[in-house]
Amino acid sequence: MSRVGRMPVSVPSGVQVNIDGSHVMVKGPKGELQRVFSPLIGIALENSQVTISRNSNAPAERALHGTTRAVLANMIHGVSSGFTTVLEIEGVGYRAELAGKNLMLYVGYSHPIEVPPPAGINFEVDLKTRQVKVTGYDKEVVGQTAADIRKVRPPEPYHGKGIRYLGERVRRKAGKAGKGAK
């Protein structure tokens, strides 16, 4: 049995979970998420805890067991607490600012890059530390939005300039050798 899959997911107060077969809808103070899971996996709500079960030991069902539980736990955590990903901007003259709800990135191109937030996503910019916070209630959308922002100017290995995740280590390379070295 999957160690992750057999752990029940506790539902905090203020969060509603509606299960209709394999269709699950989670509603909380931050937002509302719904998803259709595989019919091979059983999902049940008992005593404000969601339990995940499987019918057999078939490899397809074993693979889905822990994944279904993890995705459902992320849905419940997202609508109750939310998720945040922090990006750092490194480089001389590189900066980010908010224009309304849109994020404006000045990262060495001839023009600023405008990033509109998807539904349910908010941006926060700290000008002093040059950090951008991407917050939302859907973990997949938060992660994808942060990856799209990082893709605008990924960190380069020679000077380390670019947009990186908070705490990300960039592998640095040595530059070309000096003149006269033969």
N, C-alpha and C positions, 0 to 999 in steps of 0.2 A: 504494500500500500504506500502511496506517495506520502512522504512526511509533511510536505506543504499542503497537499490536497486534503488530508484528513483533519487538519486543524479547522475548527469552526471560526467564522468571521463574526465578531460581535458588532451589533448595530447600535451606534450611540443614540442618545435621545435627540429628537429633532430631525432624525433621518427616517424616511419611509421607504420600505422595500416592497415592491409589488412583483410577484412571480407568477407568470402565466405560462406554464410549460417550460420552454427554453427561452422565453422572452422575459428579461428582467429590467425593471424600471426602478431607478434609485433617485429619490428627491430629497434635497436637504437645503440648508440655509444659503449655500453658495451657488446652487444651480440644480439642474436635472439631467441625468444621463440615462440612456437606455441602450440595451444591446441584446442581440439574439445569439445565444450560445448553442453549442452542438447538442442535438437531441440525445446523443449517446451518454451524456452526463446528467445526473439527477441533481436538482437544486431545490432545497427545502428551507423554509423559515420556521424555526421553533424557538420560543422563549427569547426573542430578540437576538437570535443567533442564526446565521445562514450556514447550512452544512452542505457539502458537496459530496456526492457519491457516484460510483460507477457500477455498471452491471457485471462486467467481466474483466478478465486480465488481458484482454486483447491489446496489442501494442498501441493501436490508435487511441483507445480509451485511456490507457495509462499515460500517454503523452498529454492528453487533454485535461487530466484530473488536476494536477497542480497548477497548470496554466489558467484554468477556469477560476480556481480559487484566488489566485494572485490578481487576476483582472478584476474580479468582483470586489476584492478587498481594496484595490486602488480606486474603484468607482465610489465605494462607501467613504473612504478617506478623503477623496476629492471633493465630494459635495458637502462634507462636514468641515474639513480644515483647509483644503486646497493644496496646490503644489507650486513651488517656486524654483526657478533655475536662474542662476546668476552668471552673467558673462562679463569679462573684463576686456577693456580696450587698451591696447598697448601700442605706443608709437608717438613720435613727435607730431603734434598737430592733430592727432586722431581724437575725435570726440563724438558724443551722441547727445541729442537733445530731443525733447518732445515738441511736436507741432500739433496741438490739439491732442488727439489720441494716437496719432501716428508717430513712429520713431524715425528721426532723421539721423543718418549716419554719415559722418565726415571722416572717411578713412583713406585718404590719399588719391581718390579719383577726381576728375575734373568737375564733378557735380556731386551733390549730396544724394545718398540713396535713401528713398522713403520706403518704410516698411509699415503697411497698415496692419493693425491687429486683427486676427481672426475672431470669430464670435466667441465670447467667454474668456478672452485673453486681455490682460492689462500690462502695460509697460510702466516701469519706474526707472528714472535715471538719476544717479548720484554723480553730479558734476565733479565733486572733489576727488572721489576715488575712481572716477571713470568706469563705473559699473552700471550694467543694465540688468534689471530684474524682470523676468518674464513670469507672471503669475496667472493662475487659472485653476479651474476645477477638474479638467480632463487631462490626465497625465500624458496621454499620447499627443495631444495638441500642444501642450506646453513644451514637451521635448522636441517636437517637430519644428515649432516656431523658433526655439532657441537654436536648433541646428541650421535652419534657414538663415538666421541672422549671422551665425558664425561663418556660413558659406560665402557671405558677401566679401569677407577678407580673412581667410583662415590664417593662423599664425605661420610665418615663414621661418625656416630653420637657421638662417644666417644672422639676422638681427633680432628675431623674436617678435617682430611687429605683427599686429593683426588683432582679431577678435578671438578670445579663448574662453573656455569655461573657467569658473572660479576654482583654483587649485590644479588646473591642468598643467602638466609639465610638457614643455616643448623640447624635443630633442634638438640640440644645437649642433651645427656642423662648423668645422673650421673653414675659414675663407681661403682664398687662393694664396699660395706661398709668395713671399716677398721677392723683389727683383734680385737678380744675381745668384739665386739659389739654383745650382746646376747639378 
